[in-house]
């Protein structure tokens, strides 16, 4: 049976750790469900132009700095929908201009909203587990809890890549690898990996448009300039360190929670506190603006 293909531009609008969401009326396709702002790409219009137009018409704000997020094709019973996704940060100055009934939801709250099936991959990318273990041992994957990921901090030798190739897709979905290792993986492994990691020098060498389309990226940052660079090029999250004195890098000057909080308030992507973290520090770190915590020994 022939099914029409509809190109739709979708915007992921971010402010701090919140995402803008609306509600589809019953008379609309996939009605009585939550939705991200956006709409159909008109003839002769690029997806990005459609996204800008729809956000101005539906939400009431004009934004300049957009990043390609993903392209998702989903087949329903009656139609094939091709979603062209872009994400952008909404500055505080524009918050009062947002039209009703659009509402801000935390990333955790997205998990419990009623989105169309085509949006589930978006939700999975936007929600980050709150704890990241840093380890050179892939065996640690078997010990992870539900709300944890593993950043595999290794050099990427051939032996290590062979070890990685033996992992199941389920284990790969809990794994973060540096971009140098990611580029050596096959397409199936790349698709399954949870996130790409950037060291600060790698981060600072990039410009908007350089990130891998469709994969979330987390960047290592040690100062405010690198945090702002991470947001400017479209990173999904960042690791800020060292927050507290740490045994692994005793020579590094710790930021302290006061400075950590000041810097976190100046970006709109999830920030994981790294350095000197203990098992019970998650709630306290979140009170200082962190999305989560990361470390080698605390998990």
N, C-alpha and C positions, 0 to 999 in steps of 0.2 A: 504494500500500500504506500502510495506517495505521501510523504509528509513535508510540509513547507519548512524551510529553515529561516529562522528569525534571528537577526543579529541584534544583540542588546548590549548597551553600555551600562556598566554598573560602577558605582563609586563606593569605596570604603573610606568613610570620613572619620578621622581620628582626632581625639583631644584627650591628652593625658592617657589614662588606660581605658578610655571609653570609646565606643563605636556608635555611630548614628544609625538608627533603625526606624522603619515605619511599619505600616499595616496595610495589607492589600484588601480592598473591599471585596465583598462576595461576588459581585458581577464581573470582576477581573479574572483573567486566567490565573489558575492557582490561587484563587481568592481565599479570604479568611486566614491569611498567613502573614507572618512578618516578612519584611523585605528590606533590602538595602536600596538607597535612592538610585534612580537611573531610568532608562527607557529605551525604546526602539531606536536603532540607528537609521536615519532617514536616507533616501537615495541621494548619492553624491556626497555624503557626509562621512568623515572618518570617525572611527569609534571614539577617539579622544575628543573630537569636536562635539560629538553627541553627548559625551559625558559632561563636558563643560556646560553645554546648553541645558541639559536636564537638571543639573544641580542648581543653575541659576533660576530655572523656571519652577522647579519643585521645592527646593530648599530655601531659595532666596539669597544665596551668597555666590560671589564670584571668586574663584580660586585660580591661582596661576601655576603653582608648583605641583605637578602631578607625576606619579610614578606608575609604570606598568606593573600590575600585580599578578595577573594570570589570564589565560584564555581557557574556558571550560566549555565543552560541548556536552549537552545532556539531551537524551531522547525521551520525550513523554509519549503517551499513547496517541496524541493527536498532532504533535509538532516537535521539531528539533530546534533547540534553543542554543545559540552560540553566544556565550557570555564573555564580553571583553571587559576585564576588570582593571580599575585604576585606584590608587589610594593617594590621599592627600591629608595634610594636617589642617585643622580649622583653628586659626589663631583666636585668642581670647577676645580680641576686639570685635570679632564677627559673631560671637555666640548669641547675642541678643537679636540678631537679624534672622536667625533660623526660624522658618515658618512652622506652624503647627500642622500636623500632629507628630512631627519627627521627635524622637526621644533618644537620649543617650543611655546606653547600657554598658555595664562592665563586660570585659571579655568572658568572665565566668558566667554571667547571666545569659550570654548568647547561647550557651549549651542547652538552656531550658526553654528557649523560644521556639515557636512553630514556623520554621522556614521551609520553603519548597525544597524538594530533594536535590535539585541542582545546586543549592547553596551549601550543602553539607561540607564539601571540600574547603569552602571559604572559612566556615566556622572552625574546622580542624586546624587551619593555618593560623587563624587569629588567636586561638586559645593556646597559651604556653603552660605546660606544667610549671609549678612554682619552685622546683628544686633541680639543680643541675650538678651532677657529680662529675668531677674532672679526674680522669684516670687513664693510664696507659694499658690497662688490662681489659680486654673485651669480655673476660669472664664475669666482670662486674655487672654486665647487662642482666644476667640471670638474677641478680640480687635487687634490682631496681623495684621500687614501689610504683603504684599507678601514677602518682603525681611527680614523677622524676624522669629526667633525661640524662644521658651520659655523653659528655664531651670527651672523645678519644684523642688525647693529646700525645701524639707520636710524630716521628719524622716522616713516616710513610715509606719504609723500606719495602723491597719486594716481598720479603717474608711476612711483613705486617699486612700487605695487600692480599697475600694468599690467605692469611688468617681471616681477613675481613670477608673474603669471597665465600667462606664456609658458613656465614651467618644466614639465618632465615630472614625472610621479609619482615616478620614480626619483630625481630631484634633490631633490624636496620631502622625500623620506624621509631626506635627510642634513641637513635644515635646521632650525634653531631660530629662532623669531621671538618678539618680545615679545607679551604678552597683548593690547596695544592693536591690534597688527597682526592677530593671530590672530582677533580678534572681527570683523574686516572681511572675512575670507575666506569663500568659499562652503564648503558641507559637504564637497565632494570634496577641496578643498585642506586643510581642517582635519583630515580623516581621514588624509591623507598626511603632514602635517608631523611631523617627528621629536619635537619637544618645544616646550612653551610656556615662555617666559622671563618672570620677574618681577624688576623692579627692587626694591631694598630698600624704598622707600616703598610700592610696590604690595603687596609681601609683608606688611608690617606692618599694612596695612589689612584683611587677610583674617582669616577665622576658619574653624575646621574645617567642612567641608561646602561651602565656596565654590569649590573647585577644579573644573575641567572634568572630568567623569567620563570615564574611558577614555583620557585623554591624560596623558602624563608631563610633569611640570613641574620646571624647574630655576630656583632662586632665587639672585639676587645678594646676597651677605652681606658685611658689613664688620666685624661684631662677634659676640660669642657670643650675645647676645640675639636677633639676627636668625637665627642658625643654629638656635637652639632653637625659634624661631617657625616656621621652615621645616619642621622635623620635626613640630611640634605640629599644623600644619594639613594634613600629609600630602604634602609635596613629595617628589619622587622623588630629587632630587639638589640640590647647591648649588655655587655658585662663591664661593670665599673669597678676598678681595683687600684691599689689595695684600700679597702675601707678601714680595716683594723690591722695592727701589726700581725705579721704571719711568719711562721717558721721557715717556709719555703723561700721567702724573699726578705730576709731580715734587714737588708740594706735599704729597702724601699720605704719612703716616708708615707705613713698612713694618712688618708684623707680625714678620717673621723666622721661621725654621723652628721654633724652640723654642716660641714661642707658638702658631704654626699647629698643631703636633702636640698641644699641650695642649687646644686647642679641638676639634680633630677627634675626639679620644677621648671627647668629651662628647655626640656625636651618632651616630646609627646609619644615616645615609644617605650615599651616595657624595659625597665632597668633591673638587672640582677646584681645584687651586692656580692662582691667577691673579695676574699681576704680576711682571715681570722674568724670566719663564721663557725658557729656552734649549732648543734642539732636544734636547740630551742630558740634560735634567733629569727625565724621566719616572721613571726607576728611583730616583733620589735622592728625588724627591717621594713616591713610594710607600713608601719606607723611613720617611718622616715621617708616614705615615698617609693620604696622599692617594690617591684612586682614580685620578685622572688630572691632566692639566695643560691650561691654556687660555691663549691669548694672541693678539695681533695679528700680531707679526712673526716668531714662532719657527716657524711652519708655512709 
